[in-house]
Amino acid sequence: MKKPVLTLLSIILLTAGCSQRPATTKIPLTSAHRGAATIAPENTMASVDSCIKYGVGNIECDVCISKDSVFYILHDSTIDRTTNGTGAISQWLSTDIDTLDAYEYTIERDFKRLTNT
């Protein structure tokens, strides 16, 4: 993942909850934890885009911090399950995290799980 995309996503997610809304605003009927994880790899831009496409009213994401204090959207404290890397994200530098593959790795893992191959 690229830093500018994550930074922009973080700003959007953080400021979305800060805007003033009229008292007549409806509470979202749908919520997505880690985005649309059944459609796209969790906590990716593809997952967030799917939520927007299908009108999900609320997207909840978790944030972790790298060794050099860069914020990443990640549910686990390790990168093992969602990328091709291993170990705690807090022990990785952002320049190294940015080279990891979250998308293809997750798609391949889920395909193997679903097809039992």
TINUFI-900831 format. One record per residue (C-alpha): x, z, y; chain; residue in three letters. Coordinates in Angstrom, 1 decimal, always signed. Example, Ala and Ser with C-alpha at 12.3 -4.5 7.8 and 13.67 -1.06 7.14 Angstrom:
# TINUFI-900831
X=+12.3; Z=+7.8; Y=-4.5; chain=A; res=ALA
X=+13.7; Z=+7.1; Y=-1.1; chain=A; res=SER
END
This chain:
# TINUFI-900831
X=+0.0; Z=+0.0; Y=+0.0; chain=A; res=MET
X=+1.2; Z=-0.7; Y=+3.5; chain=A; res=LYS
X=+1.5; Z=+2.1; Y=+6.1; chain=A; res=LYS
X=-0.5; Z=+0.3; Y=+8.8; chain=A; res=PRO
X=-3.5; Z=-0.2; Y=+6.5; chain=A; res=VAL
X=-3.4; Z=+3.4; Y=+5.4; chain=A; res=LEU
X=-3.0; Z=+4.6; Y=+8.9; chain=A; res=THR
X=-6.0; Z=+2.5; Y=+10.1; chain=A; res=LEU
X=-8.1; Z=+3.6; Y=+7.2; chain=A; res=LEU
X=-7.2; Z=+7.3; Y=+7.9; chain=A; res=SER
X=-8.1; Z=+7.0; Y=+11.6; chain=A; res=ILE
X=-11.4; Z=+5.3; Y=+10.7; chain=A; res=ILE
X=-12.4; Z=+7.9; Y=+8.1; chain=A; res=LEU
X=-11.4; Z=+10.8; Y=+10.4; chain=A; res=LEU
X=-13.1; Z=+9.6; Y=+13.5; chain=A; res=THR
X=-16.2; Z=+8.5; Y=+11.7; chain=A; res=ALA
X=-17.2; Z=+12.1; Y=+11.3; chain=A; res=GLY
X=-16.3; Z=+13.0; Y=+14.9; chain=A; res=CYS
X=-18.7; Z=+10.6; Y=+16.6; chain=A; res=SER
X=-21.9; Z=+12.0; Y=+18.2; chain=A; res=GLN
X=-25.1; Z=+10.8; Y=+16.6; chain=A; res=ARG
X=-28.6; Z=+11.3; Y=+17.7; chain=A; res=PRO
X=-30.7; Z=+14.0; Y=+16.0; chain=A; res=ALA
X=-32.8; Z=+11.3; Y=+14.4; chain=A; res=THR
X=-29.8; Z=+9.9; Y=+12.3; chain=A; res=THR
X=-30.6; Z=+9.9; Y=+8.6; chain=A; res=LYS
X=-28.4; Z=+11.7; Y=+6.1; chain=A; res=ILE
X=-26.7; Z=+9.1; Y=+3.8; chain=A; res=PRO
X=-28.5; Z=+8.7; Y=+0.5; chain=A; res=LEU
X=-25.4; Z=+7.5; Y=-1.3; chain=A; res=THR
X=-21.9; Z=+8.9; Y=-1.4; chain=A; res=SER
X=-18.7; Z=+7.6; Y=-3.1; chain=A; res=ALA
X=-15.9; Z=+9.9; Y=-4.2; chain=A; res=HIS
X=-12.6; Z=+8.0; Y=-4.1; chain=A; res=ARG
X=-14.6; Z=+4.9; Y=-3.1; chain=A; res=GLY
X=-16.3; Z=+2.6; Y=-5.5; chain=A; res=ALA
X=-14.0; Z=+3.6; Y=-8.5; chain=A; res=ALA
X=-16.2; Z=+1.7; Y=-11.0; chain=A; res=THR
X=-15.8; Z=-1.5; Y=-9.1; chain=A; res=ILE
X=-12.2; Z=-1.4; Y=-7.9; chain=A; res=ALA
X=-9.2; Z=+1.0; Y=-8.3; chain=A; res=PRO
X=-10.0; Z=+4.3; Y=-6.7; chain=A; res=GLU
X=-8.8; Z=+5.0; Y=-3.2; chain=A; res=ASN
X=-7.8; Z=+1.4; Y=-2.5; chain=A; res=THR
X=-9.0; Z=-0.9; Y=+0.3; chain=A; res=MET
X=-10.8; Z=-2.9; Y=-2.4; chain=A; res=ALA
X=-12.7; Z=+0.2; Y=-3.3; chain=A; res=SER
X=-13.6; Z=+1.0; Y=+0.3; chain=A; res=VAL
X=-14.6; Z=-2.6; Y=+0.9; chain=A; res=ASP
X=-17.0; Z=-2.4; Y=-2.1; chain=A; res=SER
X=-18.6; Z=+0.7; Y=-0.7; chain=A; res=CYS
X=-19.2; Z=-1.1; Y=+2.6; chain=A; res=ILE
X=-20.5; Z=-4.2; Y=+0.9; chain=A; res=LYS
X=-23.1; Z=-2.2; Y=-1.1; chain=A; res=TYR
X=-24.1; Z=+0.0; Y=+1.8; chain=A; res=GLY
X=-22.7; Z=+3.3; Y=+0.6; chain=A; res=VAL
X=-23.4; Z=+5.8; Y=+3.4; chain=A; res=GLY
X=-20.5; Z=+8.1; Y=+2.8; chain=A; res=ASN
X=-17.0; Z=+7.6; Y=+1.4; chain=A; res=ILE
X=-14.9; Z=+10.7; Y=+0.5; chain=A; res=GLU
X=-11.2; Z=+10.3; Y=-0.1; chain=A; res=CYS
X=-8.4; Z=+12.8; Y=-0.8; chain=A; res=ASP
X=-5.1; Z=+12.9; Y=+1.1; chain=A; res=VAL
X=-1.7; Z=+13.8; Y=-0.1; chain=A; res=CYS
X=+1.6; Z=+13.9; Y=+1.7; chain=A; res=ILE
X=+4.9; Z=+12.3; Y=+0.7; chain=A; res=SER
X=+8.3; Z=+13.9; Y=+0.8; chain=A; res=LYS
X=+8.9; Z=+12.4; Y=+4.2; chain=A; res=ASP
X=+5.5; Z=+13.6; Y=+5.5; chain=A; res=SER
X=+3.6; Z=+10.3; Y=+5.3; chain=A; res=VAL
X=-0.1; Z=+10.6; Y=+4.4; chain=A; res=PHE
X=-1.5; Z=+8.7; Y=+1.4; chain=A; res=TYR
X=-5.0; Z=+8.5; Y=+0.1; chain=A; res=ILE
X=-4.6; Z=+9.8; Y=-3.5; chain=A; res=LEU
X=-6.8; Z=+12.1; Y=-5.6; chain=A; res=HIS
X=-4.1; Z=+13.5; Y=-7.8; chain=A; res=ASP
X=-1.0; Z=+15.4; Y=-6.8; chain=A; res=SER
X=+1.0; Z=+13.0; Y=-9.0; chain=A; res=THR
X=+1.1; Z=+9.2; Y=-9.0; chain=A; res=ILE
X=+1.1; Z=+8.8; Y=-12.8; chain=A; res=ASP
X=-2.5; Z=+8.0; Y=-13.4; chain=A; res=ARG
X=-3.1; Z=+5.5; Y=-10.5; chain=A; res=THR
X=+0.2; Z=+3.7; Y=-10.1; chain=A; res=THR
X=+3.1; Z=+2.4; Y=-12.2; chain=A; res=ASN
X=+5.2; Z=+5.3; Y=-10.9; chain=A; res=GLY
X=+5.6; Z=+8.9; Y=-12.3; chain=A; res=THR
X=+5.9; Z=+12.3; Y=-10.8; chain=A; res=GLY
X=+4.6; Z=+14.3; Y=-7.8; chain=A; res=ALA
X=+3.9; Z=+12.3; Y=-4.7; chain=A; res=ILE
X=+5.4; Z=+15.2; Y=-2.7; chain=A; res=SER
X=+8.8; Z=+14.3; Y=-4.3; chain=A; res=GLN
X=+8.6; Z=+10.6; Y=-3.4; chain=A; res=TRP
X=+9.7; Z=+9.0; Y=-0.1; chain=A; res=LEU
X=+7.2; Z=+6.7; Y=+1.5; chain=A; res=SER
X=+9.6; Z=+3.7; Y=+1.3; chain=A; res=THR
X=+9.5; Z=+4.1; Y=-2.5; chain=A; res=ASP
X=+5.8; Z=+4.8; Y=-2.7; chain=A; res=ILE
X=+5.1; Z=+1.6; Y=-0.8; chain=A; res=ASP
X=+6.8; Z=-0.4; Y=-3.6; chain=A; res=THR
X=+4.5; Z=+0.9; Y=-6.3; chain=A; res=LEU
X=+1.6; Z=-1.1; Y=-7.8; chain=A; res=ASP
X=-1.7; Z=+0.7; Y=-7.7; chain=A; res=ALA
X=-4.0; Z=-2.3; Y=-8.1; chain=A; res=TYR
X=-2.7; Z=-4.3; Y=-11.1; chain=A; res=GLU
X=-1.6; Z=-1.2; Y=-12.9; chain=A; res=TYR
X=-5.1; Z=+0.4; Y=-12.7; chain=A; res=THR
X=-6.9; Z=-2.8; Y=-13.6; chain=A; res=ILE
X=-4.7; Z=-3.3; Y=-16.7; chain=A; res=GLU
X=-5.0; Z=+0.3; Y=-17.8; chain=A; res=ARG
X=-8.8; Z=+0.2; Y=-17.5; chain=A; res=ASP
X=-9.0; Z=-3.1; Y=-19.3; chain=A; res=PHE
X=-7.0; Z=-1.7; Y=-22.2; chain=A; res=LYS
X=-9.2; Z=+1.4; Y=-22.3; chain=A; res=ARG
X=-12.4; Z=-0.6; Y=-22.2; chain=A; res=LEU
X=-11.3; Z=-3.1; Y=-24.9; chain=A; res=THR
X=-9.4; Z=-0.6; Y=-27.0; chain=A; res=ASN
X=-6.3; Z=-2.8; Y=-27.0; chain=A; res=THR
END
